[in-house]
């Protein structure tokens, strides 16, 4: 598995094909701002409190999806009218937020504070670097597209 590394300064490669040399040099001259994608899978009833807390923490936008899945327990067993049955896929909420690197830790702490119940199935948080972002309407790249 390849480990991610974000260089502190980007420089164009010495050789090899470059689609747009001018853009590569412009990127090298600018300070590279690291952007993170934070994806959290949480219990559905935590959404309203989490949305409010994320706004307080500085999140300017987020994407929410209804998802279903299971973790180590493989689902859960319920009893309905005396009959036991297994729910293979538990309903969850997936929240995605793209923020600058310095905002990532406060956002992660906010998610942990609100989503933690201490019970099985509280969820997960995944943090990944974002290579580029493009605003479709204007064509802006990187930080300007956020």
ChimeraX commands (.cxc) that place a marker at each C-alpha (Angstrom):
marker #1 position 0.00,0.00,0.00 radius 0.5
marker #1 position 1.39,3.40,-0.93 radius 0.5
marker #1 position 1.67,5.99,1.82 radius 0.5
marker #1 position 0.52,9.53,1.10 radius 0.5
marker #1 position 3.03,12.31,1.37 radius 0.5
marker #1 position 2.32,15.96,0.75 radius 0.5
marker #1 position 5.44,17.83,-0.35 radius 0.5
marker #1 position 6.10,21.13,1.38 radius 0.5
marker #1 position 6.96,22.71,-1.96 radius 0.5
marker #1 position 5.93,21.51,-5.39 radius 0.5
marker #1 position 8.43,21.67,-8.23 radius 0.5
marker #1 position 7.91,20.58,-11.82 radius 0.5
marker #1 position 9.53,17.30,-12.83 radius 0.5
marker #1 position 12.93,17.45,-14.54 radius 0.5
marker #1 position 11.81,15.25,-17.40 radius 0.5
marker #1 position 8.78,13.45,-18.66 radius 0.5
marker #1 position 5.57,14.59,-20.31 radius 0.5
marker #1 position 3.89,17.66,-18.85 radius 0.5
marker #1 position 0.51,18.56,-20.20 radius 0.5
marker #1 position 0.70,22.18,-19.13 radius 0.5
marker #1 position 4.22,23.38,-18.20 radius 0.5
marker #1 position 3.04,26.91,-17.43 radius 0.5
marker #1 position 0.58,25.67,-14.80 radius 0.5
marker #1 position 3.22,23.39,-13.25 radius 0.5
marker #1 position 5.59,26.36,-12.81 radius 0.5
marker #1 position 2.83,28.55,-11.38 radius 0.5
marker #1 position 2.01,25.88,-8.82 radius 0.5
marker #1 position 5.69,25.66,-7.87 radius 0.5
marker #1 position 5.86,29.40,-7.21 radius 0.5
marker #1 position 2.77,29.48,-4.98 radius 0.5
marker #1 position 2.57,28.19,-1.45 radius 0.5
marker #1 position 0.72,24.88,-1.56 radius 0.5
marker #1 position -2.25,24.76,0.81 radius 0.5
marker #1 position -3.14,21.28,1.97 radius 0.5
marker #1 position -6.83,20.40,1.82 radius 0.5
marker #1 position -8.43,17.41,3.60 radius 0.5
marker #1 position -11.56,15.41,2.91 radius 0.5
marker #1 position -13.22,14.33,6.15 radius 0.5
marker #1 position -15.79,11.57,5.83 radius 0.5
marker #1 position -17.77,10.44,8.88 radius 0.5
marker #1 position -20.22,7.57,9.20 radius 0.5
marker #1 position -22.54,8.21,12.16 radius 0.5
marker #1 position -25.88,7.23,13.65 radius 0.5
marker #1 position -28.83,9.00,11.95 radius 0.5
marker #1 position -30.28,10.57,15.10 radius 0.5
marker #1 position -27.04,12.53,15.61 radius 0.5
marker #1 position -27.35,14.49,12.34 radius 0.5
marker #1 position -29.09,17.66,13.60 radius 0.5
marker #1 position -26.78,18.16,16.58 radius 0.5
marker #1 position -23.76,17.37,14.42 radius 0.5
marker #1 position -24.78,19.86,11.72 radius 0.5
marker #1 position -25.11,22.66,14.28 radius 0.5
marker #1 position -21.78,21.80,15.96 radius 0.5
marker #1 position -19.94,21.64,12.62 radius 0.5
marker #1 position -21.17,25.14,11.74 radius 0.5
marker #1 position -19.85,26.38,15.09 radius 0.5
marker #1 position -16.50,24.68,14.36 radius 0.5
marker #1 position -16.20,26.58,11.07 radius 0.5
marker #1 position -17.45,24.16,8.41 radius 0.5
marker #1 position -18.83,26.19,5.52 radius 0.5
marker #1 position -20.50,23.32,3.72 radius 0.5
marker #1 position -21.09,19.61,3.96 radius 0.5
marker #1 position -22.64,16.75,2.03 radius 0.5
marker #1 position -24.95,14.26,3.72 radius 0.5
marker #1 position -25.95,10.82,2.38 radius 0.5
marker #1 position -28.14,8.10,3.81 radius 0.5
marker #1 position -26.15,4.85,3.72 radius 0.5
marker #1 position -26.43,1.32,5.06 radius 0.5
marker #1 position -23.70,-1.03,6.20 radius 0.5
marker #1 position -22.23,-3.16,8.94 radius 0.5
marker #1 position -19.03,-3.34,10.92 radius 0.5
marker #1 position -17.42,-6.00,13.08 radius 0.5
marker #1 position -20.72,-7.19,14.53 radius 0.5
marker #1 position -22.12,-7.92,11.06 radius 0.5
marker #1 position -25.41,-6.16,11.72 radius 0.5
marker #1 position -27.73,-6.50,14.69 radius 0.5
marker #1 position -30.43,-8.84,15.99 radius 0.5
marker #1 position -33.88,-7.49,16.80 radius 0.5
marker #1 position -37.06,-9.03,18.12 radius 0.5
marker #1 position -40.41,-8.07,16.59 radius 0.5
marker #1 position -43.64,-9.59,17.94 radius 0.5
marker #1 position -41.73,-12.43,19.51 radius 0.5
marker #1 position -39.75,-13.33,16.39 radius 0.5
marker #1 position -36.02,-12.76,16.21 radius 0.5
marker #1 position -34.54,-11.43,12.99 radius 0.5
marker #1 position -31.19,-10.07,11.83 radius 0.5
marker #1 position -30.73,-6.62,10.30 radius 0.5
marker #1 position -27.78,-7.18,7.96 radius 0.5
marker #1 position -27.31,-3.54,6.98 radius 0.5
marker #1 position -27.70,-0.90,9.67 radius 0.5
marker #1 position -28.87,2.56,8.51 radius 0.5
marker #1 position -26.24,5.28,8.93 radius 0.5
marker #1 position -25.50,8.82,7.77 radius 0.5
marker #1 position -22.34,9.67,5.81 radius 0.5
marker #1 position -21.10,13.25,6.12 radius 0.5
marker #1 position -18.38,14.62,3.83 radius 0.5
marker #1 position -16.56,17.88,4.49 radius 0.5
marker #1 position -13.61,19.35,2.58 radius 0.5
marker #1 position -11.57,21.81,4.65 radius 0.5
marker #1 position -8.12,23.35,4.80 radius 0.5
marker #1 position -5.57,21.42,6.86 radius 0.5
marker #1 position -5.69,23.79,9.84 radius 0.5
marker #1 position -9.49,23.31,10.13 radius 0.5
marker #1 position -9.36,19.50,10.02 radius 0.5
marker #1 position -8.59,18.84,13.71 radius 0.5
marker #1 position -11.39,21.08,15.13 radius 0.5
marker #1 position -13.87,19.45,12.72 radius 0.5
marker #1 position -12.74,15.94,13.72 radius 0.5
marker #1 position -13.01,16.81,17.41 radius 0.5
marker #1 position -16.51,18.22,16.88 radius 0.5
marker #1 position -17.64,15.01,15.14 radius 0.5
marker #1 position -16.19,12.87,17.92 radius 0.5
marker #1 position -17.79,14.96,20.67 radius 0.5
marker #1 position -21.28,14.82,19.17 radius 0.5
marker #1 position -21.34,11.33,17.58 radius 0.5
marker #1 position -19.89,9.39,20.54 radius 0.5
marker #1 position -22.51,7.51,22.56 radius 0.5
marker #1 position -20.18,4.84,23.95 radius 0.5
marker #1 position -22.24,2.10,22.30 radius 0.5
marker #1 position -21.32,-0.24,19.45 radius 0.5
marker #1 position -21.96,1.37,16.07 radius 0.5
marker #1 position -20.97,4.96,16.86 radius 0.5
marker #1 position -19.25,5.08,13.47 radius 0.5
marker #1 position -15.94,6.01,11.89 radius 0.5
marker #1 position -14.09,9.07,10.64 radius 0.5
marker #1 position -11.84,8.89,7.58 radius 0.5
marker #1 position -9.42,11.69,6.67 radius 0.5
marker #1 position -7.79,11.82,3.22 radius 0.5
marker #1 position -5.78,14.46,1.37 radius 0.5
marker #1 position -7.43,16.18,-1.60 radius 0.5
marker #1 position -5.20,16.47,-4.66 radius 0.5
marker #1 position -7.33,19.08,-6.43 radius 0.5
marker #1 position -10.77,20.65,-6.32 radius 0.5
marker #1 position -12.50,22.28,-9.29 radius 0.5
marker #1 position -15.52,24.55,-9.16 radius 0.5
marker #1 position -17.56,23.48,-12.18 radius 0.5
marker #1 position -19.25,26.84,-12.72 radius 0.5
marker #1 position -16.08,28.96,-12.89 radius 0.5
marker #1 position -13.28,26.45,-13.49 radius 0.5
marker #1 position -11.39,27.62,-10.38 radius 0.5
marker #1 position -8.88,25.12,-8.95 radius 0.5
marker #1 position -7.59,24.24,-5.50 radius 0.5
marker #1 position -8.28,26.53,-2.55 radius 0.5
marker #1 position -10.17,29.00,-4.75 radius 0.5
marker #1 position -12.72,26.28,-5.59 radius 0.5
marker #1 position -13.69,25.68,-1.95 radius 0.5
marker link #1:1,2 radius 0.2
marker link #1:2,3 radius 0.2
marker link #1:3,4 radius 0.2
marker link #1:4,5 radius 0.2
marker link #1:5,6 radius 0.2
marker link #1:6,7 radius 0.2
marker link #1:7,8 radius 0.2
marker link #1:8,9 radius 0.2
marker link #1:9,10 radius 0.2
marker link #1:10,11 radius 0.2
marker link #1:11,12 radius 0.2
marker link #1:12,13 radius 0.2
marker link #1:13,14 radius 0.2
marker link #1:14,15 radius 0.2
marker link #1:15,16 radius 0.2
marker link #1:16,17 radius 0.2
marker link #1:17,18 radius 0.2
marker link #1:18,19 radius 0.2
marker link #1:19,20 radius 0.2
marker link #1:20,21 radius 0.2
marker link #1:21,22 radius 0.2
marker link #1:22,23 radius 0.2
marker link #1:23,24 radius 0.2
marker link #1:24,25 radius 0.2
marker link #1:25,26 radius 0.2
marker link #1:26,27 radius 0.2
marker link #1:27,28 radius 0.2
marker link #1:28,29 radius 0.2
marker link #1:29,30 radius 0.2
marker link #1:30,31 radius 0.2
marker link #1:31,32 radius 0.2
marker link #1:32,33 radius 0.2
marker link #1:33,34 radius 0.2
marker link #1:34,35 radius 0.2
marker link #1:35,36 radius 0.2
marker link #1:36,37 radius 0.2
marker link #1:37,38 radius 0.2
marker link #1:38,39 radius 0.2
marker link #1:39,40 radius 0.2
marker link #1:40,41 radius 0.2
marker link #1:41,42 radius 0.2
marker link #1:42,43 radius 0.2
marker link #1:43,44 radius 0.2
marker link #1:44,45 radius 0.2
marker link #1:45,46 radius 0.2
marker link #1:46,47 radius 0.2
marker link #1:47,48 radius 0.2
marker link #1:48,49 radius 0.2
marker link #1:49,50 radius 0.2
marker link #1:50,51 radius 0.2
marker link #1:51,52 radius 0.2
marker link #1:52,53 radius 0.2
marker link #1:53,54 radius 0.2
marker link #1:54,55 radius 0.2
marker link #1:55,56 radius 0.2
marker link #1:56,57 radius 0.2
marker link #1:57,58 radius 0.2
marker link #1:58,59 radius 0.2
marker link #1:59,60 radius 0.2
marker link #1:60,61 radius 0.2
marker link #1:61,62 radius 0.2
marker link #1:62,63 radius 0.2
marker link #1:63,64 radius 0.2
marker link #1:64,65 radius 0.2
marker link #1:65,66 radius 0.2
marker link #1:66,67 radius 0.2
marker link #1:67,68 radius 0.2
marker link #1:68,69 radius 0.2
marker link #1:69,70 radius 0.2
marker link #1:70,71 radius 0.2
marker link #1:71,72 radius 0.2
marker link #1:72,73 radius 0.2
marker link #1:73,74 radius 0.2
marker link #1:74,75 radius 0.2
marker link #1:75,76 radius 0.2
marker link #1:76,77 radius 0.2
marker link #1:77,78 radius 0.2
marker link #1:78,79 radius 0.2
marker link #1:79,80 radius 0.2
marker link #1:80,81 radius 0.2
marker link #1:81,82 radius 0.2
marker link #1:82,83 radius 0.2
marker link #1:83,84 radius 0.2
marker link #1:84,85 radius 0.2
marker link #1:85,86 radius 0.2
marker link #1:86,87 radius 0.2
marker link #1:87,88 radius 0.2
marker link #1:88,89 radius 0.2
marker link #1:89,90 radius 0.2
marker link #1:90,91 radius 0.2
marker link #1:91,92 radius 0.2
marker link #1:92,93 radius 0.2
marker link #1:93,94 radius 0.2
marker link #1:94,95 radius 0.2
marker link #1:95,96 radius 0.2
marker link #1:96,97 radius 0.2
marker link #1:97,98 radius 0.2
marker link #1:98,99 radius 0.2
marker link #1:99,100 radius 0.2
marker link #1:100,101 radius 0.2
marker link #1:101,102 radius 0.2
marker link #1:102,103 radius 0.2
marker link #1:103,104 radius 0.2
marker link #1:104,105 radius 0.2
marker link #1:105,106 radius 0.2
marker link #1:106,107 radius 0.2
marker link #1:107,108 radius 0.2
marker link #1:108,109 radius 0.2
marker link #1:109,110 radius 0.2
marker link #1:110,111 radius 0.2
marker link #1:111,112 radius 0.2
marker link #1:112,113 radius 0.2
marker link #1:113,114 radius 0.2
marker link #1:114,115 radius 0.2
marker link #1:115,116 radius 0.2
marker link #1:116,117 radius 0.2
marker link #1:117,118 radius 0.2
marker link #1:118,119 radius 0.2
marker link #1:119,120 radius 0.2
marker link #1:120,121 radius 0.2
marker link #1:121,122 radius 0.2
marker link #1:122,123 radius 0.2
marker link #1:123,124 radius 0.2
marker link #1:124,125 radius 0.2
marker link #1:125,126 radius 0.2
marker link #1:126,127 radius 0.2
marker link #1:127,128 radius 0.2
marker link #1:128,129 radius 0.2
marker link #1:129,130 radius 0.2
marker link #1:130,131 radius 0.2
marker link #1:131,132 radius 0.2
marker link #1:132,133 radius 0.2
marker link #1:133,134 radius 0.2
marker link #1:134,135 radius 0.2
marker link #1:135,136 radius 0.2
marker link #1:136,137 radius 0.2
marker link #1:137,138 radius 0.2
marker link #1:138,139 radius 0.2
marker link #1:139,140 radius 0.2
marker link #1:140,141 radius 0.2
marker link #1:141,142 radius 0.2
marker link #1:142,143 radius 0.2
marker link #1:143,144 radius 0.2
marker link #1:144,145 radius 0.2
marker link #1:145,146 radius 0.2
view
